[in-house]
Amino acid sequence: MPIPATYDDRPDIGQPSDPTYTPVPWPRTFLSWTGSNGDSIALTGDISGRNSPAGIAITKGPAGLGMPTFDLKVDQLPNMAGGLFRSTRATTRDITIPLIIRGVDRTSLLKMHNRLLRALNPDAGPGWITATEGDGVARHLECYYVSGAEGSETEENASFTWIKMALVLRAMDPYWYSAAERQYDWHLDTGTALPFLSNTTYPGFFPLRISNASFSPGGLVKAANDSSVEAWPTWTVYGPLTSLVLENITTGQAFRLRDNVAVPAGQTLVIDTRPGVKTVQLNDANAWPQMTTDSTLWPLRPGANNLRVTASGVGPTTLIRLHHVPRYLSYAGG
């Protein structure tokens, strides 16, 4: 039955309750799809025909852009009410995006329609949804096309110059990724830092250097993870050095190479801690046996992380670089 309630005050919808607050102008969110063929298509585009012969726009009802679904592991308690919580994990994410494709004529409509189908083809690999909020911050999600573009010629779904469809896309990794890598360097001389090239696996990345550090024994560097989701770094180590230790003082975890293991000058050690990757390679050769048994490929926890890097036998060309891409619960952050 409905719960009766009364209100003494009915605020004007859309007006802040604090009279000192000034509403912030906010442009609309821009959404695009980049296929594995490299074609980037605006999904919140112009369908008026004034600027291009055909365009795509999102209609009402997109779903799945916020929090992922979580799977809770629970042990049922015998002879008692309820259960005992064990763990949780984010599952794969399905996103539904209702679209309308409109052209000024049949030719322009079919051209845009076929362009979208080619970019969606999952046989060619995954694509990326990129959401850019009104503040200009962009985040992306790797997805595979599942369904929705089969076509329906009913009166409400198609006409001579427009087509409606509801795309269903599936993300194996349910977290949204920032469009910028965070980077921290440890070296002896800031003038000898090697150039950094951003990862081109995802479109739109650009490097963002945040901090430089030295190999001072007691020095700590505070690395920020501005998300509520763990971030998994990749370390690139340029020799010479020995006795390498990478510590996250905040979590009490550390990665260590055996004391007799050296990274000579001109050689590179890459430690990739990302889930599904988890590799340690010295000049492209497997270096897992060179880790100590108590080593951990640790993540950056949400918030501030105090990091310490120590090594022996370092020289002017020695450089240790950490870079990571923050992950988020939603296209808008979190």
N, C-alpha and C positions, 0 to 999 in steps of 0.2 A: 504494500500500500504506500502511497506517497507520504512523505514526511512534511507536515505543515511547518512553514517558516515565514517569518515576517522580517522586513528590513526597514530600519529607521532612515537609512540614507541610500539612495540609488545613484552612484557616481555616473557621470557622463562617460560612456564607453570610449576608450581611446585617449582620455585625458589623464595625466598623472595625478595621483593623490597628493603628491608633494608640490606645493605651488612654486617652490624654488627650483624645481627640476625643469630643464629645458630639453624637450624632445630632440633626439639626434636624427637628422635627415639620413635615410638609409636606402641606397639603390637596391633594386631587386637582385635576387640571386641568379647568377649565370651558370648554366649547366651545359656541358659539352661531352661528346663521345669521341674518343680517339681509337680507331680500329687498329688491329695488328698490322694493317697495310700502311699505317702512318697517316691516314686521312682523318683530320679533325673536323667534326661536324657540330655546329651549334644546335642544341636541342631547345634552347630558349631563344630562337631566332625571330626573324621578321617574316611574317606570312602575308603582309599587306600587298606585296608585289611592287612597292615603290622603290626598293633598293636592290632587289634581285628577282629574277623570274620565278623562283620557288624558294620556299623556306620551311622550317620545322618549328613547331611550338609545342610546349607541354600543356595539356589540358588539365582539368581538375582531377585530383585523386592520386598523385604519386605516393608510393608507400615504400617503406624499407630504408629510408635515408638516415634515420636516427640511430637509436641504440641497436646493437645486434641482439639476437636471441641467445640466451644462455641455457646450457644443460646443467642441471644440478644433480650431483650424485648424493644419494641419501640411503642410509641403512635403516630399514624398518625395525623398530624395537619390538621384540617379542613380549607379549602380555602387557604392553604399555601403549598409551596413546602417542601417536606422532612418530617421528623418525629422527635420526642423528645425521646432521649435515657432514659430508665428507669433502666435497670439492665442487668447483664450478669451472666451466669452460665456455667460451663463446663458440657457437656453431657457425656453419656456413650461412651466408646472408643472401636472401632473395630480395630483389628490388623490382618494383613494378612502376613503369613510367608510361603513362598514357600520352600518346602523341597525335598530332594532326600534321599531315604533310599537305601543303597547298601550293599550287602553281598557277600562273596566269593563263596557262593553256595545258593541254594534255601532254605535250612534248616535255615541257619543263617539269611537270609533275612526275612523269616516269623517270626522267633523268635523275631527279633528287631521290626518288624512291629506290632506284637501283643502286645509287651511290651509297645509301644507308645500308642496304642489304649486303653489299660487298664489305663494308666496314664492320658489320655485325658477325659475319661468317665465323663460327667457332672453330671450324676445321683449320683455319689459318692461325689460330691462337687467340689468347685473350685480348680484350681491349681495356680502356680506362675511362671511367666516368670522372670528370673533373668538375667540382663545384666551387665556384668563386663567390664568396659572400660580398656584401656591400662594402666591407672595409678593404676589399682587395685581396684577402687571404684565400688561397686556393688549397684544396685538398682533393686527393684522388683515390679511387678504389679500383682494383683490378677485377674484371668480371668476364664471364662467358655468357653469350646469348643463349637462352633456353627456349623461349617461345614468344608468341605474340604477333609475329610478322607473317603468319601463314596466309592472311588475307581473308576478308569477308566482304561480299558484295551486297550486303543488305543496305537498305535505304539510309539507315542511320550511321553506317560505317564507311560508305564510299560514294563518290560521285565522279563526274567526268574530270574535275580539276582538284579534287581533294580526297585523301584517304585517312582514316583513323585506325589506330592500332594501340595495343597496350603491351609494351615490351616487358618481358620478364628476364632479368639478368641475375646471374648467380656469382657471388664472390666467395672463393675458397678461403681467403683471408678476410674476415669480416670487418677489419679495422681500416679506417680512412688514414691515409698517409699525407704528411705535409709535402708541399711542393718545394721545400728547401731543406738541404742537409745542414746539420749543425756540425761544427768541426773544432777540434782542439789539437794543438801541436805541442810536443815536447822536443826541445833541441838546445844545443849549446849557443848557437849564434843565430839570431832571427834573420840575419841576412842570407843564411844558407838554406832556408826552407825551400823545398822543392815545389814546383807549380802543382796545383790541384785541379783535376778535371772531374767535373761532376758525373755521376752515374747516368747513363742514357737509357737504362732499362725502362724508366718511367719518363714520360714527357714533361717538360717544363721545369726540371730541376735546375737550381743554381746554387753554387757553394756559398756558405755564409760562415766566415771565420769569426769565432767568438772570443777565443782566448789563446794566448801563447804561454808556454811554461818552460822551465828549465829542469835539469836533472838534479836539483838540490835535494839532498837526502830526506829532509823533513818537510819539503814543500808540498802543500796540498792545493789542488785546483778544484773549484766548485763548478761542476757541470750541471746545467739546468735541463730538466725534462718537463716542459710546460703542459704535459698531458696527464690524464689519470690512468694511462695505460703504459706498461713497461715498454722501454725502447731498447732494441738490441743493437749494439755497436759493431762496426767493423774496424779492426786495427790494421794499420799498414806500418811496418817497421823497416826502416832503411838502415843497414849496418854502417860502421861496425859497432858491435856491442856483445856483451855476454851477461849472464845472470839476470835476465829480464824478469821483472815482476810488475804486473798490472793489478792494482788493488782498488776495490771500491770500499773505502773505509766506512761508508754509511751502512752498507749491508754486511760487512765483514767477509766478503768473498774476494778471492784473488786468483789470478792466472800466473803460473810460474813455469819458466823453462828450466831444465836441469842445468846445474852450475857449469857443466863441461860443454854446454851447447853454445856455439857462437853463431852470430849472424855477421859474416864477413862484409867488408866494404864492397859495395857494388851488388850485394844480394838483398832480397826483400822477403820478409816474413809477413804473411797475411793471415789474420785471425778473424774469421767471420762467425759471429755468434748468433746470427739470425735463425729463428726456427725453420726447420726444413733444409737448412744449409749446414751449419755447424762444421766448419772446416778449419784446419790449421795447416798452412802450406808454406814451405821454405823453397823459394824459386820453383814453384809449381809442383814440388814433391811433397808427399804426405809427411807431416811433422808431428802427428799425434803422439808417437812414441817418445818425442822429446819433451813432453809435458810431465810435470811431477804428478804423482797420483792424487794429491789433494787439490789439484787445479780445478777451477770452475770457469766455464764460459758464461760470465755473469751479465745481466742486463742493467740498464739504468732504471732505477725505480722512479715513480712519479715524484716530481718536486726536485729538490736540490740533492746532488750526490757529490760527496767529497772523494776525489780520486787522487791516487799517488802512483807515480811511475818511477821505478828505480832500475838502474842498469849499471854495469861496469864496462870498462874498456871503450867508452864512447869517444867519438871524435867530431871534428867540425862538420862532417857530412851525415852524422847520425840524426835521424828524424823519426819520431814516433807520432803517428797521426791517428786520432780517433774521429770517426764521423758516424753519425746516426741520423735516422729520419724519424721524427716523432710520429706516433700513431694516435688516433683519436677514435672515440666512441661514435661520433656523429660527423656529418659533413660540416656542421657548424662548430665543431670542437668537442670539448668534454674529455 
